Every structure is written in C-alpha cells, then in structure tokens.
C-alpha cells in the first residue's frame, strides 16, 4: 500500500530545488486547414522547473562574437528537455541559442525574440 503523504513530501522537496518556472514550446507540424491553407498550429507549452543563472559579460561578449544572443541563462533537468527551440521564461519568449548538457542537467542560453523588443 502506497503512502500518498510521502509522495507529496518527495514532490515538494524536488520542486524546492528550483527557483523559477519556464515553458518549453513545442511547435506542431504544419497542417492544412479546411480552406486548403497551410498553417502553423499553436505551440504546446510544457511547464518545467528551472533555475536562472547570471549572464556574465564574458558569455555575452563571446556569444556576440559568434553571432549568438545571451539574454538569459537557465538550467533544468536534461531528461525534461527534448531539443525545443523556443522557451517562454518570465513572460518573455526566447529562442534557444545554445544547449549544453552536464550530467543530469542542461543549461539553455536564451536570446530574446526580435519582435519582443
């Protein structure tokens, strides 16, 4: 027989490792609507717990030199990231500029969408 209280405590303890929440955006394949137009559907938003890291001047400058953006840096569990190219974090939509895996974690270097200002 299971212990629901124990499961709740373990879930709470796991979530406490994380300070923020992000949404990985998984875009569906292009589909054809009733009128025959090819359209892009709405993205699936997958909530994930994450931690924000400071974007230092070295990372920013290095990224700029190779044509990447470094507006935010977050870490989440590697098994919860499936190569999504866009992330919503703090109410802002970002492109994933770089993903680096280290053990059970992945750091995502995020660049702000131009349309977001």
C-alpha positions as CSV (number, residue, x, y, z in Angstrom):
1,X,0.0,0.0,0.0
2,X,1.3,3.4,-1.0
3,X,1.9,6.4,1.2
4,X,0.4,9.5,-0.5
5,X,1.8,11.8,2.1
6,X,5.3,10.5,1.4
7,X,4.8,11.1,-2.3
8,X,3.6,14.6,-1.6
9,X,6.6,15.4,0.6
10,X,9.1,14.0,-2.0
11,X,7.4,16.0,-4.8
12,X,7.6,19.1,-2.6
13,X,11.2,18.5,-1.8
14,X,12.0,18.0,-5.5
15,X,10.3,21.2,-6.5
16,X,12.1,23.2,-3.8
17,X,15.4,22.7,-5.7
18,X,14.1,25.1,-8.3
19,X,13.5,28.8,-8.1
20,X,11.7,29.5,-11.4
21,X,9.4,28.1,-14.0
22,X,9.8,28.1,-17.7
23,X,7.7,26.8,-20.6
24,X,9.3,24.8,-23.4
25,X,7.4,25.5,-26.6
26,X,6.9,22.5,-28.9
27,X,5.5,23.6,-32.3
28,X,3.3,21.2,-34.1
29,X,3.9,20.3,-37.8
30,X,2.4,22.5,-40.4
31,X,-1.2,21.4,-41.2
32,X,-3.7,22.2,-43.9
33,X,-6.9,23.9,-42.8
34,X,-10.4,23.4,-44.3
35,X,-9.7,26.2,-46.9
36,X,-6.5,24.5,-48.1
37,X,-4.2,27.0,-46.4
38,X,-1.0,25.6,-44.8
39,X,-0.9,26.9,-41.3
40,X,1.2,26.6,-38.1
41,X,-0.8,25.4,-35.1
42,X,-0.4,26.8,-31.6
43,X,2.6,25.6,-29.6
44,X,2.3,23.0,-26.8
45,X,3.5,24.7,-23.6
46,X,5.4,22.3,-21.3
47,X,6.0,23.7,-17.9
48,X,9.3,22.9,-16.3
49,X,11.0,23.9,-13.1
50,X,14.3,25.7,-13.7
51,X,17.0,27.9,-12.1
52,X,18.1,31.3,-13.6
53,X,21.9,31.9,-13.9
54,X,23.5,35.3,-14.4
55,X,24.7,36.1,-17.9
56,X,28.2,37.4,-17.3
57,X,30.0,39.9,-19.6
58,X,32.3,37.1,-20.9
59,X,29.4,34.9,-22.0
60,X,27.6,37.8,-23.5
61,X,30.7,39.0,-25.5
62,X,31.7,35.5,-26.6
63,X,28.2,34.9,-27.8
64,X,28.0,38.2,-29.6
65,X,31.4,37.4,-31.4
66,X,29.9,34.2,-32.9
67,X,26.5,35.7,-33.8
68,X,24.5,34.4,-30.8
69,X,22.5,36.2,-28.2
70,X,22.7,35.7,-24.5
71,X,19.8,37.5,-22.8
72,X,19.1,34.8,-20.2
73,X,20.6,31.5,-19.0
74,X,18.6,28.8,-17.3
75,X,19.2,25.3,-16.1
76,X,16.7,22.4,-16.0
77,X,16.8,18.6,-15.9
78,X,18.3,17.2,-19.1
79,X,15.6,14.5,-19.3
80,X,12.9,17.2,-19.4
81,X,14.4,18.9,-22.4
82,X,13.7,17.5,-25.9
83,X,15.6,19.9,-28.1
84,X,12.8,22.6,-28.2
85,X,14.0,25.7,-30.0
86,X,11.8,28.2,-28.1
87,X,11.3,28.9,-24.4
88,X,9.0,31.2,-22.5
89,X,10.6,32.5,-19.4
90,X,9.5,35.3,-17.1
91,X,6.7,36.2,-19.6
92,X,9.2,36.7,-22.5
93,X,9.6,34.4,-25.4
94,X,13.2,33.4,-26.3
95,X,15.0,31.3,-28.9
96,X,17.3,28.7,-27.5
97,X,20.7,29.8,-28.8
98,X,22.7,27.0,-27.2
99,X,22.1,24.0,-25.0
100,X,24.9,22.4,-23.0
101,X,24.4,19.2,-21.1
102,X,26.3,18.4,-18.0
103,X,25.3,15.1,-16.3
104,X,21.6,15.2,-15.4
105,X,21.2,19.0,-16.2
106,X,21.1,21.1,-19.3
107,X,21.8,24.9,-19.4
108,X,19.9,26.8,-22.1
109,X,21.4,30.0,-23.4
110,X,18.4,32.1,-24.5
111,X,18.1,35.0,-26.9
112,X,15.2,37.4,-26.9
113,X,12.9,37.3,-30.0
114,X,13.4,40.5,-32.0
115,X,9.6,41.0,-32.1
116,X,9.6,41.2,-28.3
117,X,11.8,44.3,-28.3
